[in-house]
């Protein structure tokens, strides 16, 4: 049984090794999750909400240590890692404030004297989570799940084992009882068996399309509730009346935040022909001004990719796109030296059929596609098997909203980048998965909507 290994992507050096959970320890953890669930659900929702409020305090107190571990293990800039911890704390307070109201019975008029939906927890929920937002991705499912009265077992990405240990510790220090939130340091080979276990009643995965198909199939076979948030190739549509200076500023933010390693990053920049040359030139200058370097340094804009294989896969996508006729405006190269760095890249004249258009590019690569008009831009945006997010950039927000309604995705923004917000439902369609996280819809995913009819 091999250990889980944390490697610093900025240097390639091994940080630490963590032993995998033995089968008997996994069995004990699942037993704890099942036995703790009924007692936890019996607590008033206000008591569970207070635990989340205390959790926000713990996060803020330990912000620096949590952020540094994330930066060291997966390479995000330290300033972004701190912001991620802050966002988790804000989400704790949102659910502490609003959650008890979400859990109230929903009264429905019928032929009964009294009829309503009682929202009740399902049981133990498995979270299979990714490395790119090692805290936020977990929190946005764990918070509504635990507030609803479920318990949670976490199978985190194997390259962020230190972050996973932090997560169990902060939930415990916030006062959640033993067994309510547990970290399972296991490999992906253990996931199917955990889903099949009768003590587990649902699973949520954020990850690749391939992983989503495997987890969805296992959940279907076991007749378990599942939520899948998978890859994305979000369109960023620039119309001729857009404010180009502001739009380019947001294009850089939308593509290169978190080193470009985010499923909701803008990836396909679909620009009306009349402003395409001006947009590309402004975008090029902004990209070339980005500082690539040590993610711990405050002046760094782009850090390393999380793993060497991810960097190599990204470079292969760039080379295949260029071979198919795309133009490299800037970047397009693996950077020399230690660590898994890739040059911030801008490709122009990318067309359907090219890797940079058809596939998810997970890293600092922006692809520009030129459209004759707004209608063609929307058609190009929808010409993707993914459907996570998309955005419209225009001087006419009314027109922008009308076009946003036509985008085939789970989140469409007008004059703003796609982002997750605890107040708003989040999720995708098509090969980007199904189900919703966050907001009131997120808490419903792992609840039994029990109809009660009284005469």
VOPAGU-2260 file (C-alpha; in pm, 1 decimal, decimal comma):
REM VOPAGU-2260
SITE   aa  ch    i         X         Y         Z
SITE  UNK   A    0       0,0       0,0       0,0
SITE  UNK   A    1     172,2     317,7    -120,8
SITE  UNK   A    2     162,9     638,7      79,6
SITE  UNK   A    3     -12,1     958,2     -30,2
SITE  UNK   A    4     263,5    1199,2    -128,7
SITE  UNK   A    5     252,0    1578,0    -118,2
SITE  UNK   A    6     487,6    1738,8    -370,8
SITE  UNK   A    7     559,0    2110,4    -395,8
SITE  UNK   A    8     478,9    2196,4    -760,7
SITE  UNK   A    9     693,3    2510,5    -743,1
SITE  UNK   A   10    1007,4    2303,5    -682,8
SITE  UNK   A   11     920,4    1940,0    -753,8
SITE  UNK   A   12    1037,2    1846,5    -404,5
SITE  UNK   A   13     853,8    1602,1    -177,9
SITE  UNK   A   14     691,5    1776,3     117,6
SITE  UNK   A   15     561,4    1478,8     315,5
SITE  UNK   A   16     421,5    1128,6     289,1
SITE  UNK   A   17      95,1    1025,8     451,6
SITE  UNK   A   18       2,2     661,9     517,4
SITE  UNK   A   19    -311,9     536,2     348,4
SITE  UNK   A   20    -601,5     424,4     563,4
SITE  UNK   A   21    -602,1      52,4     633,7
SITE  UNK   A   22    -921,8    -145,2     554,3
SITE  UNK   A   23   -1005,9    -190,6     921,1
SITE  UNK   A   24    -966,7     185,1     982,4
SITE  UNK   A   25   -1194,5     259,8     687,2
SITE  UNK   A   26   -1453,7      20,5     826,5
SITE  UNK   A   27   -1436,8     195,4    1164,3
SITE  UNK   A   28   -1475,4     537,4    1002,2
SITE  UNK   A   29   -1786,9     433,9     811,0
SITE  UNK   A   30   -1931,8     285,2    1128,1
SITE  UNK   A   31   -1868,9     614,0    1312,0
SITE  UNK   A   32   -2034,4     813,2    1032,5
SITE  UNK   A   33   -2343,9     595,2    1046,4
SITE  UNK   A   34   -2372,6     588,3    1424,7
SITE  UNK   A   35   -2313,7     963,3    1462,7
SITE  UNK   A   36   -2571,6    1060,7    1202,9
SITE  UNK   A   37   -2889,6    1000,2    1401,1
SITE  UNK   A   38   -2766,1    1190,7    1705,1
SITE  UNK   A   39   -2641,8    1474,7    1486,0
SITE  UNK   A   40   -2974,4    1496,9    1300,5
SITE  UNK   A   41   -3156,8    1504,7    1634,1
SITE  UNK   A   42   -2982,0    1829,6    1727,9
SITE  UNK   A   43   -3199,4    2135,5    1654,8
SITE  UNK   A   44   -3098,9    2301,8    1329,8
SITE  UNK   A   45   -3003,9    2612,2    1526,4
SITE  UNK   A   46   -2744,8    2409,8    1719,2
SITE  UNK   A   47   -2598,6    2271,7    1397,3
SITE  UNK   A   48   -2595,9    2625,5    1258,0
SITE  UNK   A   49   -2400,6    2749,8    1560,0
SITE  UNK   A   50   -2134,4    2488,0    1492,3
SITE  UNK   A   51   -2094,1    2637,4    1143,8
SITE  UNK   A   52   -2063,7    2985,1    1293,3
SITE  UNK   A   53   -1790,1    2854,5    1523,4
SITE  UNK   A   54   -1626,6    2691,1    1222,6
SITE  UNK   A   55   -1599,1    3032,4    1055,8
SITE  UNK   A   56   -1409,9    3158,0    1359,8
SITE  UNK   A   57   -1170,0    2861,9    1351,6
SITE  UNK   A   58   -1101,3    2920,5     981,3
SITE  UNK   A   59   -1019,4    3286,4    1031,5
SITE  UNK   A   60    -796,3    3208,3    1329,9
SITE  UNK   A   61    -598,9    2951,6    1127,6
SITE  UNK   A   62    -614,8    3126,8     790,5
SITE  UNK   A   63    -240,8    3158,4     735,8
SITE  UNK   A   64    -152,3    2797,9     815,5
SITE  UNK   A   65    -435,7    2666,0     599,5
SITE  UNK   A   66    -342,3    2892,5     309,7
SITE  UNK   A   67      25,9    2800,6     320,5
SITE  UNK   A   68     -50,4    2430,1     307,8
SITE  UNK   A   69    -269,8    2478,5       0,0
SITE  UNK   A   70      -1,3    2682,2    -176,2
SITE  UNK   A   71     270,1    2432,3     -91,7
SITE  UNK   A   72      67,1    2129,1    -199,9
SITE  UNK   A   73    -100,9    2248,8    -521,2
SITE  UNK   A   74      71,9    2572,5    -621,6
SITE  UNK   A   75    -201,0    2836,9    -601,9
SITE  UNK   A   76     -79,4    3184,7    -514,6
SITE  UNK   A   77     -71,8    3248,7    -140,2
SITE  UNK   A   78    -296,7    3552,9    -178,1
SITE  UNK   A   79    -555,2    3333,7    -353,7
SITE  UNK   A   80    -521,8    3062,1     -90,7
SITE  UNK   A   81    -597,8    3315,0     182,2
SITE  UNK   A   82    -900,2    3434,4     -14,3
SITE  UNK   A   83   -1018,8    3074,5     -45,8
SITE  UNK   A   84   -1015,2    3029,0     332,0
SITE  UNK   A   85   -1202,2    3358,8     372,5
SITE  UNK   A   86   -1466,6    3242,1     124,4
SITE  UNK   A   87   -1517,0    2922,0     323,0
SITE  UNK   A   88   -1573,1    3127,5     639,2
SITE  UNK   A   89   -1826,7    3347,2     460,7
SITE  UNK   A   90   -2013,3    3037,2     340,7
SITE  UNK   A   91   -2022,1    2904,3     698,2
SITE  UNK   A   92   -2193,3    3223,3     810,8
SITE  UNK   A   93   -2433,6    3221,0     515,4
SITE  UNK   A   94   -2557,6    2871,8     599,7
SITE  UNK   A   95   -2561,5    2947,7     971,4
SITE  UNK   A   96   -2786,5    3247,2     900,1
SITE  UNK   A   97   -3010,7    3103,0     629,9
SITE  UNK   A   98   -2991,3    2727,0     679,0
SITE  UNK   A   99   -3250,4    2685,4     955,9
SITE  UNK   A  100   -3507,0    2860,8     734,6
SITE  UNK   A  101   -3421,2    2628,8     444,3
SITE  UNK   A  102   -3495,1    2331,1     669,8
SITE  UNK   A  103   -3846,2    2440,7     765,0
SITE  UNK   A  104   -4138,7    2231,3     642,2
SITE  UNK   A  105   -4288,6    2347,4     312,7
SITE  UNK   A  106   -4665,1    2370,0     348,8
SITE  UNK   A  107   -4872,6    2265,7      43,1
SITE  UNK   A  108   -5249,6    2293,9       7,1
SITE  UNK   A  109   -5424,0    1968,1     -89,7
SITE  UNK   A  110   -5731,3    1761,9      -2,6
SITE  UNK   A  111   -5576,3    1692,1     339,2
SITE  UNK   A  112   -5641,4    1893,1     651,1
SITE  UNK   A  113   -5269,7    1952,1     658,3
SITE  UNK   A  114   -5005,8    1850,3     402,6
SITE  UNK   A  115   -4645,4    1949,4     369,9
SITE  UNK   A  116   -4293,1    1847,0     269,3
SITE  UNK   A  117   -4063,8    1764,5     560,0
SITE  UNK   A  118   -3696,5    1800,2     464,2
SITE  UNK   A  119   -3498,1    1522,3     629,0
SITE  UNK   A  120   -3134,3    1406,9     601,1
SITE  UNK   A  121   -3036,8    1097,1     406,5
SITE  UNK   A  122   -2748,0     968,0     620,1
SITE  UNK   A  123   -2373,2     951,1     554,7
SITE  UNK   A  124   -2255,7    1129,9     238,2
SITE  UNK   A  125   -1929,8    1064,0      53,8
SITE  UNK   A  126   -1745,9    1363,0     -92,6
SITE  UNK   A  127   -1489,5    1291,3    -366,1
SITE  UNK   A  128   -1310,8    1621,5    -404,4
SITE  UNK   A  129   -1038,9    1778,2    -626,1
SITE  UNK   A  130    -712,4    1952,5    -551,9
SITE  UNK   A  131    -758,7    2288,5    -728,8
SITE  UNK   A  132    -967,7    2447,9    -451,1
SITE  UNK   A  133    -877,6    2205,2    -172,5
SITE  UNK   A  134   -1089,3    2379,9      92,1
SITE  UNK   A  135   -1369,4    2558,0     -95,8
SITE  UNK   A  136   -1477,5    2259,0    -303,1
SITE  UNK   A  137   -1519,1    2056,9      14,7
SITE  UNK   A  138   -1694,1    2330,5     209,4
SITE  UNK   A  139   -1953,0    2403,1     -56,0
SITE  UNK   A  140   -2085,5    2048,5     -22,2
SITE  UNK   A  141   -1997,9    1970,7     339,4
SITE  UNK   A  142   -2170,1    2277,1     483,6
SITE  UNK   A  143   -2521,1    2218,1     344,7
SITE  UNK   A  144   -2487,7    1842,3     393,2
SITE  UNK   A  145   -2395,8    1862,6     761,6
SITE  UNK   A  146   -2638,1    2145,5     835,7
SITE  UNK   A  147   -2914,8    1927,3     693,5
SITE  UNK   A  148   -2826,1    1658,3     948,6
SITE  UNK   A  149   -2609,4    1431,2     735,1
SITE  UNK   A  150   -2261,7    1315,6     822,5
SITE  UNK   A  151   -1973,0    1344,5     575,0
SITE  UNK   A  152   -1678,8    1125,7     478,3
SITE  UNK   A  153   -1418,2    1287,5     255,3
SITE  UNK   A  154   -1204,0    1120,7      -8,2
SITE  UNK   A  155    -979,9    1408,7    -109,5
SITE  UNK   A  156    -739,6    1432,2    -401,8
SITE  UNK   A  157    -423,9    1233,7    -333,6
SITE  UNK   A  158    -187,9    1527,6    -392,2
SITE  UNK   A  159    -336,9    1746,0    -113,2
SITE  UNK   A  160    -326,4    1514,0     189,6
SITE  UNK   A  161    -218,6    1791,6     424,2
SITE  UNK   A  162    -519,5    2002,5     328,9
SITE  UNK   A  163    -743,1    1700,8     388,5
SITE  UNK   A  164    -603,6    1657,3     740,6
SITE  UNK   A  165    -659,0    2026,6     810,8
SITE  UNK   A  166   -1022,3    1992,8     706,0
SITE  UNK   A  167   -1106,0    1718,1     954,8
SITE  UNK   A  168    -924,0    1905,7    1228,1
SITE  UNK   A  169   -1105,3    2239,4    1180,3
SITE  UNK   A  170   -1447,4    2071,6    1177,8
SITE  UNK   A  171   -1357,3    1893,5    1501,2
SITE  UNK   A  172   -1221,2    2208,8    1664,4
SITE  UNK   A  173   -1543,1    2391,2    1573,8
SITE  UNK   A  174   -1733,6    2148,2    1795,6
SITE  UNK   A  175   -1891,7    1908,7    1546,7
SITE  UNK   A  176   -1926,8    1570,6    1720,5
SITE  UNK   A  177   -1698,2    1280,2    1640,8
SITE  UNK   A  178   -1798,8    1106,6    1320,3
SITE  UNK   A  179   -1982,5    1403,1    1163,1
SITE  UNK   A  180   -1690,0    1496,7     936,3
SITE  UNK   A  181   -1408,7    1249,7     866,9
SITE  UNK   A  182   -1114,5    1245,2     628,4
SITE  UNK   A  183   -1053,2     911,2     454,6
SITE  UNK   A  184    -693,1     898,6     326,9
SITE  UNK   A  185    -763,2     634,8      62,6
SITE  UNK   A  186    -695,8     602,8    -307,9
SITE  UNK   A  187    -945,8     627,4    -590,4
SITE  UNK   A  188    -962,3     247,8    -601,8
SITE  UNK   A  189   -1159,4     255,6    -274,9
SITE  UNK   A  190   -1435,1     489,7    -397,5
SITE  UNK   A  191   -1663,5     234,8    -564,5
SITE  UNK   A  192   -1666,5      15,7    -255,2
SITE  UNK   A  193   -1751,2     310,8     -28,9
SITE  UNK   A  194   -2039,6     412,6    -256,7
SITE  UNK   A  195   -2172,7      56,4    -249,5
SITE  UNK   A  196   -2157,9      39,9     131,8
SITE  UNK   A  197   -2511,0      40,5     278,3
SITE  UNK   A  198   -2409,2     298,1     539,8
SITE  UNK   A  199   -2342,4     559,1     268,5
SITE  UNK   A  200   -2653,5     720,7     119,3
SITE  UNK   A  201   -2513,2     963,0    -137,8
SITE  UNK   A  202   -2202,4    1087,7    -313,7
SITE  UNK   A  203   -2086,3    1419,8    -450,7
SITE  UNK   A  204   -1792,3    1444,8    -686,7
SITE  UNK   A  205   -1613,3    1746,3    -826,6
SITE  UNK   A  206   -1354,7    1639,3   -1080,2
SITE  UNK   A  207   -1287,6    1522,8   -1430,6
SITE  UNK   A  208   -1542,1    1398,0   -1679,7
SITE  UNK   A  209   -1383,3    1053,2   -1660,8
SITE  UNK   A  210   -1408,6    1041,9   -1281,4
SITE  UNK   A  211   -1766,2    1165,8   -1301,4
SITE  UNK   A  212   -1871,5     885,4   -1531,8
SITE  UNK   A  213   -1716,5     628,1   -1298,0
SITE  UNK   A  214   -1874,2     772,6    -982,8
SITE  UNK   A  215   -2210,4     827,1   -1153,6
SITE  UNK   A  216   -2212,6     467,1   -1272,5
SITE  UNK   A  217   -2125,1     336,3    -926,2
SITE  UNK   A  218   -2393,9     552,9    -764,1
SITE  UNK   A  219   -2651,7     438,0   -1017,8
SITE  UNK   A  220   -2564,3      74,2    -961,0
SITE  UNK   A  221   -2605,3     123,9    -585,8
SITE  UNK   A  222   -2919,7     340,7    -626,2
SITE  UNK   A  223   -2757,5     628,3    -438,4
SITE  UNK   A  224   -2815,5    1001,1    -482,3
SITE  UNK   A  225   -2528,5    1169,9    -666,1
SITE  UNK   A  226   -2415,6    1520,6    -759,3
SITE  UNK   A  227   -2148,1    1562,6   -1026,7
SITE  UNK   A  228   -1964,5    1887,6   -1097,0
SITE  UNK   A  229   -1728,2    1807,9   -1382,5
SITE  UNK   A  230   -1518,3    1988,6   -1638,7
SITE  UNK   A  231   -1597,9    2303,3   -1826,7
SITE  UNK   A  232   -1493,3    2498,1   -2133,7
SITE  UNK   A  233   -1669,2    2823,8   -2058,3
SITE  UNK   A  234   -1731,4    3071,8   -2338,8
SITE  UNK   A  235   -1645,6    3439,4   -2287,6
SITE  UNK   A  236   -1838,6    3622,5   -2561,1
SITE  UNK   A  237   -1714,9    3972,4   -2648,9
SITE  UNK   A  238   -1958,9    4180,8   -2854,0
SITE  UNK   A  239   -1865,5    4479,0   -3063,2
SITE  UNK   A  240   -2007,9    4731,6   -2815,5
SITE  UNK   A  241   -1815,4    4601,3   -2514,0
SITE  UNK   A  242   -1579,7    4824,6   -2315,6
SITE  UNK   A  243   -1259,5    4656,5   -2431,6
SITE  UNK   A  244   -1029,2    4786,3   -2159,0
SITE  UNK   A  245   -1257,2    4659,7   -1881,5
SITE  UNK   A  246   -1338,8    4340,3   -2069,7
SITE  UNK   A  247    -971,0    4253,4   -2119,4
SITE  UNK   A  248    -901,2    4322,3   -1751,3
SITE  UNK   A  249   -1174,2    4075,5   -1657,8
SITE  UNK   A  250   -1063,3    3829,4   -1927,1
SITE  UNK   A  251    -721,9    3806,9   -1760,5
SITE  UNK   A  252    -883,7    3758,8   -1421,7
SITE  UNK   A  253   -1132,9    3505,3   -1553,0
SITE  UNK   A  254    -871,9    3294,3   -1729,3
SITE  UNK   A  255    -558,0    3315,5   -1519,3
SITE  UNK   A  256    -684,0    3314,9   -1161,4
SITE  UNK   A  257    -579,3    3003,6    -969,6
SITE  UNK   A  258    -311,7    2950,5   -1238,7
SITE  UNK   A  259    -591,1    2882,6   -1486,1
SITE  UNK   A  260    -676,5    2560,1   -1302,4
SITE  UNK   A  261   -1045,5    2605,2   -1245,1
SITE  UNK   A  262   -1344,0    2441,0   -1409,5
SITE  UNK   A  263   -1530,3    2773,5   -1434,5
SITE  UNK   A  264   -1242,3    2967,5   -1588,1
SITE  UNK   A  265   -1316,7    3144,4   -1915,5
SITE  UNK   A  266   -1144,5    2925,3   -2172,7
SITE  UNK   A  267   -1295,3    3002,5   -2513,3
SITE  UNK   A  268   -1292,8    3374,8   -2595,4
SITE  UNK   A  269   -1545,1    3420,0   -2876,3
SITE  UNK   A  270   -1509,1    3771,0   -3017,1
SITE  UNK   A  271   -1705,7    3959,0   -3282,7
SITE  UNK   A  272   -1484,8    4020,7   -3586,9
SITE  UNK   A  273   -1512,0    4398,8   -3574,8
SITE  UNK   A  274   -1323,7    4419,8   -3243,3
SITE  UNK   A  275   -1124,0    4095,6   -3258,7
SITE  UNK   A  276    -789,2    4248,5   -3359,6
SITE  UNK   A  277    -813,5    4517,2   -3091,0
SITE  UNK   A  278    -918,3    4264,2   -2826,9
SITE  UNK   A  279    -635,2    4024,2   -2911,8
SITE  UNK   A  280    -374,0    4301,5   -2900,7
SITE  UNK   A  281    -493,8    4429,6   -2562,8
SITE  UNK   A  282    -519,7    4074,9   -2430,6
SITE  UNK   A  283    -165,8    3995,0   -2549,4
SITE  UNK   A  284     -18,4    4296,8   -2371,2
SITE  UNK   A  285    -201,9    4211,8   -2050,1
SITE  UNK   A  286     -93,4    3847,2   -2060,8
SITE  UNK   A  287     269,6    3934,0   -2125,8
SITE  UNK   A  288     264,5    4163,3   -1822,1
SITE  UNK   A  289     177,2    3872,8   -1591,7
SITE  UNK   A  290     453,1    3772,4   -1349,9
SITE  UNK   A  291     515,9    3396,6   -1338,5
SITE  UNK   A  292     696,9    3272,9   -1031,7
SITE  UNK   A  293     696,5    3157,9    -670,9
SITE  UNK   A  294     333,8    3131,1    -555,4
SITE  UNK   A  295     441,0    3241,3    -207,6
SITE  UNK   A  296     559,3    3577,8    -343,7
SITE  UNK   A  297     309,8    3863,9    -331,3
SITE  UNK   A  298     416,2    3997,7    -672,7
SITE  UNK   A  299     346,8    3668,5    -853,0
SITE  UNK   A  300      43,5    3656,4   -1083,2
SITE  UNK   A  301      72,6    3296,9   -1208,4
SITE  UNK   A  302     224,8    3005,4   -1021,7
SITE  UNK   A  303     304,6    2648,5   -1128,5
SITE  UNK   A  304      57,7    2386,8   -1241,1
SITE  UNK   A  305     -24,5    2133,0    -973,2
SITE  UNK   A  306     150,9    1833,0   -1131,4
SITE  UNK   A  307     398,6    1759,8   -1408,7
SITE  UNK   A  308     152,3    1541,5   -1599,8
SITE  UNK   A  309    -104,0    1824,4   -1603,8
SITE  UNK   A  310     152,8    2064,2   -1748,2
SITE  UNK   A  311     254,2    1813,6   -2014,5
SITE  UNK   A  312    -108,1    1745,2   -2108,4
SITE  UNK   A  313    -174,5    2118,8   -2144,4
SITE  UNK   A  314     128,9    2161,5   -2368,6
SITE  UNK   A  315      10,9    1873,3   -2583,9
SITE  UNK   A  316    -326,2    2045,6   -2629,3
SITE  UNK   A  317    -151,4    2365,9   -2735,5
SITE  UNK   A  318      73,7    2184,0   -2984,2
SITE  UNK   A  319    -219,3    1993,9   -3136,5
SITE  UNK   A  320    -414,6    2318,0   -3174,5
SITE  UNK   A  321    -121,7    2486,3   -3349,0
SITE  UNK   A  322     -75,5    2187,6   -3578,1
SITE  UNK   A  323    -444,6    2220,7   -3671,7
SITE  UNK   A  324    -402,6    2586,4   -3775,9
SITE  UNK   A  325    -431,8    2800,5   -3462,2
SITE  UNK   A  326    -187,5    3089,5   -3416,9
SITE  UNK   A  327      25,5    3135,0   -3105,1
SITE  UNK   A  328      19,4    3505,0   -3014,3
SITE  UNK   A  329     227,7    3464,4   -2700,4
SITE  UNK   A  330     351,9    3184,4   -2474,2
SITE  UNK   A  331     298,7    2825,1   -2578,3
SITE  UNK   A  332     598,8    2680,1   -2396,9
SITE  UNK   A  333     704,3    2483,3   -2090,9
SITE  UNK   A  334     924,8    2710,6   -1883,2
SITE  UNK   A  335    1277,0    2601,0   -1794,2
SITE  UNK   A  336    1384,9    2535,8   -1438,4
SITE  UNK   A  337    1242,3    2347,4   -1140,9
SITE  UNK   A  338     869,9    2321,2   -1083,1
SITE  UNK   A  339     576,8    2270,4   -1317,2
SITE  UNK   A  340     553,5    2611,8   -1481,5
SITE  UNK   A  341     385,4    2691,2   -1812,8
SITE  UNK   A  342     403,3    3021,9   -1996,7
SITE  UNK   A  343      76,1    3219,3   -1998,6
SITE  UNK   A  344     -47,4    3157,1   -2349,9
SITE  UNK   A  345    -278,6    3323,5   -2600,4
SITE  UNK   A  346    -395,0    3134,3   -2908,0
SITE  UNK   A  347    -583,1    3308,3   -3189,1
SITE  UNK   A  348    -802,7    3181,9   -3473,7
SITE  UNK   A  349    -901,6    2871,2   -3281,6
SITE  UNK   A  350   -1184,0    2679,9   -3449,2
SITE  UNK   A  351   -1414,1    2390,6   -3361,9
SITE  UNK   A  352   -1227,0    2064,5   -3409,0
SITE  UNK   A  353    -911,6    2198,2   -3244,0
SITE  UNK   A  354    -807,9    2074,6   -2901,3
SITE  UNK   A  355    -822,6    2423,4   -2746,4
SITE  UNK   A  356   -1187,4    2452,9   -2854,9
SITE  UNK   A  357   -1319,6    2101,1   -2804,4
SITE  UNK   A  358   -1134,7    1998,7   -2486,7
SITE  UNK   A  359   -1103,2    2149,2   -2142,3
SITE  UNK   A  360    -768,8    2328,1   -2110,8
SITE  UNK   A  361    -679,7    2323,7   -1742,4
SITE  UNK   A  362    -409,7    2586,3   -1709,3
SITE  UNK   A  363    -294,8    2932,1   -1825,0
SITE  UNK   A  364    -404,1    2907,9   -2190,5
SITE  UNK   A  365    -663,1    3138,1   -2353,0
SITE  UNK   A  366    -810,7    3055,5   -2694,0
SITE  UNK   A  367    -968,1    3322,7   -2918,4
SITE  UNK   A  368   -1231,3    3229,6   -3177,5
SITE  UNK   A  369   -1366,8    3494,2   -3414,8
SITE  UNK   A  370   -1741,3    3522,6   -3484,6
SITE  UNK   A  371   -1923,0    3717,2   -3754,8
SITE  UNK   A  372   -2193,5    3839,4   -3517,7
SITE  UNK   A  373   -2363,2    3776,1   -3184,9
SITE  UNK   A  374   -2580,5    3494,4   -3315,9
SITE  UNK   A  375   -2279,8    3304,8   -3445,2
SITE  UNK   A  376   -2098,1    3371,5   -3116,3
SITE  UNK   A  377   -2380,0    3203,7   -2922,5
SITE  UNK   A  378   -2385,7    2909,9   -3165,4
SITE  UNK   A  379   -2010,1    2866,2   -3119,9
SITE  UNK   A  380   -2043,7    2891,0   -2742,4
SITE  UNK   A  381   -2303,7    2613,6   -2744,5
SITE  UNK   A  382   -2095,1    2398,2   -2977,9
SITE  UNK   A  383   -1937,5    2221,1   -2683,2
SITE  UNK   A  384   -2009,9    1902,0   -2494,9
SITE  UNK   A  385   -1958,4    2100,8   -2174,0
SITE  UNK   A  386   -2217,8    2324,4   -2011,2
SITE  UNK   A  387   -2085,9    2469,1   -1687,4
SITE  UNK   A  388   -2073,0    2847,0   -1732,8
SITE  UNK   A  389   -2049,8    3129,6   -1983,5
SITE  UNK   A  390   -2044,5    3507,8   -2001,9
SITE  UNK   A  391   -2155,5    3789,6   -2234,3
SITE  UNK   A  392   -1968,2    4121,1   -2251,9
SITE  UNK   A  393   -2160,9    4410,2   -2398,5
SITE  UNK   A  394   -2255,4    4775,3   -2352,7
SITE  UNK   A  395   -2623,3    4678,1   -2365,2
SITE  UNK   A  396   -2709,4    4463,5   -2064,0
SITE  UNK   A  397   -3066,3    4404,1   -2185,1
SITE  UNK   A  398   -2933,3    4246,8   -2503,3
SITE  UNK   A  399   -2672,9    4066,7   -2296,3
SITE  UNK   A  400   -2938,2    3910,4   -2073,6
SITE  UNK   A  401   -3134,6    3792,1   -2376,3
SITE  UNK   A  402   -2822,5    3625,3   -2516,6
SITE  UNK   A  403   -2734,5    3477,0   -2175,2
SITE  UNK   A  404   -3069,1    3297,3   -2175,1
SITE  UNK   A  405   -2961,9    3122,5   -2496,0
SITE  UNK   A  406   -2635,5    2985,6   -2355,2
SITE  UNK   A  407   -2646,7    2613,3   -2277,1
SITE  UNK   A  408   -2491,2    2615,7   -1931,8
SITE  UNK   A  409   -2569,0    2620,9   -1560,9
SITE  UNK   A  410   -2441,4    2973,8   -1489,3
SITE  UNK   A  411   -2451,7    3262,1   -1737,3
SITE  UNK   A  412   -2312,6    3605,0   -1648,1
SITE  UNK   A  413   -2345,9    3941,8   -1820,9
SITE  UNK   A  414   -2046,1    4173,6   -1783,8
SITE  UNK   A  415   -1902,1    3961,4   -1505,9
SITE  UNK   A  416   -1691,1    3649,2   -1474,7
SITE  UNK   A  417   -1845,8    3318,1   -1375,5
SITE  UNK   A  418   -1792,2    3249,4   -1006,0
SITE  UNK   A  419   -1939,5    3043,1    -725,1
SITE  UNK   A  420   -2133,2    3230,5    -457,0
SITE  UNK   A  421   -2297,7    3060,9    -155,3
SITE  UNK   A  422   -2615,9    3262,2    -222,4
SITE  UNK   A  423   -2654,8    3126,0    -579,2
SITE  UNK   A  424   -2705,6    2770,6    -708,0
SITE  UNK   A  425   -2404,7    2632,8    -891,8
SITE  UNK   A  426   -2368,6    2339,8   -1130,6
SITE  UNK   A  427   -2370,4    2237,2   -1494,5
SITE  UNK   A  428   -2546,4    2048,3   -1770,7
SITE  UNK   A  429   -2434,3    1820,2   -2054,7
SITE  UNK   A  430   -2091,0    1666,8   -1984,6
SITE  UNK   A  431   -2033,0    1918,6   -1705,7
SITE  UNK   A  432   -2247,6    1703,7   -1477,4
SITE  UNK   A  433   -2575,0    1737,3   -1289,1
SITE  UNK   A  434   -2715,3    1850,4    -959,4
SITE  UNK   A  435   -2660,3    2181,2    -781,1
SITE  UNK   A  436   -2437,0    2303,2    -504,1
SITE  UNK   A  437   -2479,9    2605,2    -275,3
SITE  UNK   A  438   -2785,2    2820,3    -201,2
SITE  UNK   A  439   -3113,1    2652,4    -106,5
SITE  UNK   A  440   -3089,3    2406,1    -395,0
SITE  UNK   A  441   -2757,3    2277,6    -263,6
SITE  UNK   A  442   -2903,0    2178,8      71,3
SITE  UNK   A  443   -3186,7    1992,0    -104,8
SITE  UNK   A  444   -2959,4    1750,0    -292,1
SITE  UNK   A  445   -2896,3    1529,3      10,2
SITE  UNK   A  446   -3236,3    1552,1     176,0
SITE  UNK   A  447   -3542,3    1333,9     162,7
SITE  UNK   A  448   -3837,1    1547,2      48,4
SITE  UNK   A  449   -4087,7    1354,6     256,1
SITE  UNK   A  450   -4454,0    1430,8     185,8
SITE  UNK   A  451   -4671,0    1418,2     497,5
SITE  UNK   A  452   -5053,3    1409,0     457,5
SITE  UNK   A  453   -5277,7    1452,4     760,7
SITE  UNK   A  454   -5655,6    1425,9     775,8
